[in-house]
């Protein structure tokens, strides 16, 4: 009987299916950022082949973000309407397909190559638009508040892991077999990952590996485990959704969060667009060397990203304050990120790598915007709220590559570009310390006239 009792007791232990969910988010987000970075690695060789100057390259770099921003609110609405699993599957599949097709742009000639490349990058951005609101939505459904910072940090740190893993591979492919194979490799693997997504991802109440204890644990911690079932039953008019969005836009807290994310993303888009080009053009590295060197700061960013989430959740458990838990890593991380400006005052390759690594580490620690989003998004419009947040944040993805292109093109130097990015880190600090105020979940007021 004692053996039976022990077995019964073991059967009652809480499952941990949510950990496998965040592993899958990490894998998918790695490919998400790998596909964004394809052009930054292949860009130097490609620009020579098709005759792009820095300003033209800046516009091509920005094509992704134009579409990514445009797609945020529709993508968030699709997530709320049809659920995270289905919408995200089509997102992964289509962005991977458009990535693969970029390898064929050389079938065109002259200006047609630029048009084709801009168009395909635009379509990748449009297809990826539900991805991060989807990540935030899935974390809000699966993780209690005291684990949410770590979960967000894990999937968010995939952007650095993507550089660690994919930058050397893409650099080698560009050097050995040509830039087009970068797109074939990343797009083909992404299509396979979309099929894995279908197998691995489920809603909390429908996951075959979840028991009652885990469901109770995450629900008691504030997870929105019935999010998709609820959204499928309700058919809220889109006009009412817009009225709810207006409430977000009138919130001082959310305005501060949006501004902070815009500034944090200026660092992100510098690193995934111009950073490898900076190493090649300003520091005289070969594309092969730049691909490997770029992975060193990325390792630091990955470490900082995971550490930021762990620190945030430790502070949450220790003090029970969302303000302290979320703002402390963001502020300290952004202050560290400003160290990249010191690269302007040295020619030492070792010091440049060290400063960029410190900046990347700080950016990783401070990249907790999506944790704040999961903490504050109204449950009725979690997808739309994430889309709006990501839209403001990724306007920076349009502005930053173009601004840096003009700075480099007009001055012939990257010095002003590094100052430009450093100032954004400082503004993010001011936004969270002065504008945001108390971090708490927004409760929407009833919309009249329905």
C-alpha positions, 0 to 999 in steps of 0.5 A: 500500500505504501508503494501505491500511496507513493505512486499516487502522491507522485501522480499529483505532482505539478507538471511543468508543461509551461517550460516547454512552451517557452522553449518553443517561443525561444526557438521561434523567436530565434528564427524570427530575428535570424530572418531579420538579420539576413540582410545585415550579414549578406548586405555588404556583398549584396550592396556591391553586387547591386550597387546600393549606397548607404542611404539606399541600404538604409531604406532597404533595411527599413522595409521590414519595419514599415510593414511590421509597424503597419501589421501590428494592430491587424495582427493583434486583432487576428490573435484576439479573434482566432487565437495564438496557435493558428495565427502564429503558425501562418505567421511563421510559415509565410515569413519563412517563405518570403525569406527564402524567396529573397535568395532569388532577387538576382533574377531581376536586373538593375532597379528591379532587384532593389524593388524586389528586395524591398518588397520581399523584406516588406512582406517578411515584416508584414508576416512577422507582425503577430509574432511578439504580440503572440509571444506576450499573449502566450506568456500571459496565458501560461505564466504566473506573474512571479515567473513572467519576467523570466519567461519573457526574458528567455524568449526575448533573449533569443534575438541575441542567441540568433546572432550567436548561432546564425551570424557565423553560419550566414557569414560563412555561407556568404563568404563560401557560396554566395549571399543568396544561400543565406536566404535559402538556408534561413527560409527553408529551416523556418518552414520546418519550424512552423510544422514543429509549432503545430505539434508543440503549442496548445492552450493551457486547458487543452495541453495534453501534458498539463495537470490540474495542479499546474493549471491551478498554480498558473491561474492563481498567479494571474495567468489568463488561462481561458484567454482564447476560449473567451475570445472565440465566444465573444464577437466584439465589433472592431469599432469597439476595439478602437474605442478600447485602444483610445483608452490605452492611448490616454494612459500616461503609463502606456505612453511612457512604456511606448516611448521606452520601447521605441528607444530600446528598439533603436538599440535593437535595430542598430545591432541587427542592421548596421552593426555588422556593416559598421564592423566591415566598413568602419573597422575594416573587418572581412565579412567572415570575421564580422560574422564571428565577431558579431556573435561575441556581443550577442553572447553578452546580450543573451546572458544579460537578457536571461539575467534581467528576467531572473533579477526582475522575478527575484525582485518581484518575489522578494518585494512584491513590487512590479515597479521595482521588479521591472524598472530596476533592470530596465534603467540599469541596463539602458545606462550600461548600453550607453557605453557603446559611445566610447567606441568613438574614442578608440581604435583598439579592436579589443576595446571596441568589442568590449564596449559593444559587448557591455552595451549588448549586455546592458540592452539584454538586461533592460529588454523587459518591455514585453514583461511590462506588456504582459503585466499591464495589457487588458485581458479583453484586448491582450493581442491588440494591446501587444500590437499597439505596443509593438507598433510604437516600438518598431517605428524605431525600426523604420527611423533608426536604419534610415537615420543612421544611413543619412548620418553615415552617408553625410558624415562618412563616419559612424561616430554620430550614429553611435551617439544617436543610439546612445541618446535613445538609451538615455531617453528610455531611462527618463521615460521609465523613471519620470513618465511611466509611474505605477505599473499595473494592469489596465482595467478598461471602462465599459464602452457605451453605445454598443 
